[in-house]
């Protein structure tokens, strides 16, 4: 008889084989989507950041400890090394986004029977990741302060798109993984 996969509790340490597979598959899917679909799906200059959405979804499903979230964030930053742009800044931004996700998944946010925590947690984590990326651009790359103002709607729009995507995927994936 097959064992039923149970979502890990918060006191568990380390990643199980199933957790590693979930994280790897979601980060790979996020990378492929970012590379091949990200430039096609564009809403007024805002497009989903599938890598952020994928690690937020992985953290929601696996529920790792803070160190595990940091590892996931560093892995996401490492993946960004192979993508166009200023990828080395992603180590900082994705680490902060993953850490924010760790704290946000602990905040209950329900509207009736609907659990809106994936939506809220992903939105906040994406804003923190995108915001820290923009701040790193200012500090390390010497970008102008006016660019910070220009990036605000892009970061918020990207966060909105990603959070809706994660909210839609979370419940069916959680049900599948609990079988």
C-alpha positions as CSV (number, residue, x, y, z in Angstrom):
1,X,0.0,0.0,0.0
2,X,1.4,3.4,-1.0
3,X,2.1,5.8,1.8
4,X,0.2,9.1,1.9
5,X,2.5,12.1,1.6
6,X,1.9,14.5,4.5
7,X,3.0,18.1,4.4
8,X,5.9,18.5,6.8
9,X,5.4,20.3,10.1
10,X,7.4,23.3,11.1
11,X,9.7,21.4,13.5
12,X,11.0,19.0,10.9
13,X,14.6,19.4,9.9
14,X,16.1,19.0,6.5
15,X,14.6,18.1,3.2
16,X,13.1,14.7,2.4
17,X,13.6,13.2,-1.1
18,X,10.0,14.2,-2.0
19,X,10.7,17.8,-0.9
20,X,13.9,17.9,-3.0
21,X,12.0,16.6,-6.0
22,X,9.2,19.2,-5.5
23,X,11.7,22.1,-5.2
24,X,13.8,20.9,-8.2
25,X,10.8,20.4,-10.5
26,X,9.2,23.7,-9.5
27,X,12.4,25.7,-10.0
28,X,13.1,24.0,-13.3
29,X,9.5,24.7,-14.5
30,X,9.9,28.3,-13.3
31,X,13.1,28.6,-15.3
32,X,11.7,27.2,-18.5
33,X,8.6,29.4,-18.2
34,X,10.7,32.5,-17.6
35,X,12.9,31.7,-20.6
36,X,10.3,30.8,-23.1
37,X,7.0,32.2,-21.9
38,X,8.1,35.2,-19.8
39,X,8.7,37.5,-22.8
40,X,5.5,36.5,-24.5
41,X,3.2,37.1,-21.5
42,X,3.6,40.8,-21.0
43,X,0.9,43.1,-19.5
44,X,1.8,46.7,-19.9
45,X,5.5,46.1,-19.3
46,X,4.8,43.7,-16.4
47,X,5.3,40.0,-16.8
48,X,5.2,37.2,-14.3
49,X,8.5,36.3,-12.7
50,X,8.1,32.5,-12.9
51,X,11.2,31.9,-10.8
52,X,9.9,33.8,-7.8
53,X,6.4,32.2,-8.3
54,X,8.0,28.7,-8.4
55,X,10.1,29.1,-5.2
56,X,7.1,30.7,-3.4
57,X,5.0,27.7,-4.5
58,X,7.8,25.3,-3.4
59,X,8.0,26.9,0.0
60,X,4.3,26.8,0.4
61,X,4.2,23.1,-0.4
62,X,7.3,21.9,1.4
63,X,7.2,24.2,4.4
64,X,10.9,24.2,5.2
65,X,12.6,25.9,8.1
66,X,14.3,29.3,7.6
67,X,17.6,27.6,6.5
68,X,15.7,25.5,4.0
69,X,14.1,28.7,2.6
70,X,17.5,30.3,2.4
71,X,18.8,27.4,0.4
72,X,15.8,27.6,-2.0
73,X,16.4,31.4,-2.4
74,X,20.1,30.8,-3.1
75,X,19.3,28.1,-5.7
76,X,16.8,30.5,-7.4
77,X,19.6,33.2,-7.4
78,X,22.0,30.6,-8.9
79,X,19.5,29.8,-11.6
80,X,19.3,33.5,-12.4
81,X,23.0,33.5,-13.1
82,X,22.3,31.9,-16.5
83,X,19.5,34.4,-17.4
84,X,20.0,37.8,-19.1
85,X,20.2,40.9,-17.0
86,X,22.2,41.6,-13.9
87,X,21.9,38.1,-12.4
88,X,24.4,38.4,-9.5
89,X,22.0,40.8,-7.8
90,X,19.5,38.0,-7.7
91,X,21.4,36.1,-5.0
92,X,20.5,38.9,-2.6
93,X,16.9,39.5,-3.8
94,X,15.9,35.9,-4.0
95,X,17.4,35.1,-0.6
96,X,15.4,37.9,0.9
97,X,12.2,36.9,-1.0
98,X,12.5,33.3,0.2
99,X,13.1,34.5,3.8
100,X,10.0,36.7,3.6
101,X,8.1,33.7,2.3
102,X,9.1,31.7,5.4
103,X,7.7,34.3,7.7
104,X,4.6,35.1,5.6
105,X,3.4,31.5,5.4
106,X,3.0,31.6,9.2
107,X,0.4,34.4,9.0
108,X,-3.2,33.0,8.7
109,X,-5.2,34.9,6.1
110,X,-8.6,33.4,5.3
111,X,-11.6,34.9,3.7
112,X,-14.4,32.6,4.8
113,X,-13.2,29.1,3.8
114,X,-10.8,30.4,1.2
115,X,-7.2,30.4,2.3
116,X,-5.6,33.5,0.8
117,X,-2.2,33.0,2.4
118,X,-0.6,31.9,-0.8
119,X,-1.8,35.0,-2.5
120,X,-0.7,37.4,0.3
121,X,2.6,35.6,1.0
122,X,3.6,35.5,-2.6
123,X,2.7,39.1,-3.2
124,X,4.7,40.3,-0.2
125,X,7.7,38.0,-1.0
126,X,7.7,39.2,-4.6
127,X,7.6,42.9,-3.5
128,X,10.5,42.3,-1.1
129,X,12.5,40.4,-3.8
130,X,11.8,43.0,-6.5
131,X,12.3,45.9,-4.2
132,X,15.6,44.6,-2.9
133,X,16.7,44.0,-6.5
134,X,15.9,47.6,-7.4
135,X,17.7,48.9,-4.2
136,X,20.7,46.7,-5.2
137,X,20.7,48.3,-8.6
138,X,20.8,51.7,-7.0
139,X,23.6,50.8,-4.5
140,X,25.8,48.5,-6.5
141,X,25.2,49.5,-10.1
142,X,24.8,53.3,-9.6
143,X,21.3,53.5,-11.1
144,X,19.5,56.8,-10.7
145,X,17.0,57.3,-7.9
146,X,14.4,58.2,-10.5
147,X,14.6,54.6,-11.7
148,X,13.3,53.4,-8.3
149,X,10.1,55.3,-8.9
150,X,9.8,53.8,-12.4
151,X,10.3,50.3,-11.0
152,X,7.6,50.5,-8.3
153,X,4.6,49.8,-10.6
154,X,6.6,47.1,-12.4
155,X,7.4,45.3,-9.1
156,X,3.8,45.7,-7.8
157,X,2.4,44.4,-11.1
158,X,4.7,41.5,-11.2
159,X,3.8,40.7,-7.6
160,X,0.1,40.8,-8.4
161,X,0.5,38.5,-11.4
162,X,2.7,36.0,-9.6
163,X,0.5,35.9,-6.5
164,X,-2.6,35.1,-8.5
165,X,-0.7,32.4,-10.4
166,X,0.5,30.8,-7.1
167,X,-2.9,31.1,-5.5
168,X,-4.4,29.2,-8.5
169,X,-1.8,26.5,-8.5
170,X,-1.4,26.0,-4.7
171,X,-4.6,24.2,-3.9
172,X,-4.6,21.6,-6.7
173,X,-0.9,20.9,-6.2
174,X,-1.4,20.5,-2.4
175,X,-4.2,18.0,-3.0
176,X,-2.1,16.0,-5.4
177,X,0.9,15.9,-3.0
178,X,-1.3,14.8,-0.1
179,X,-2.4,11.6,-2.0
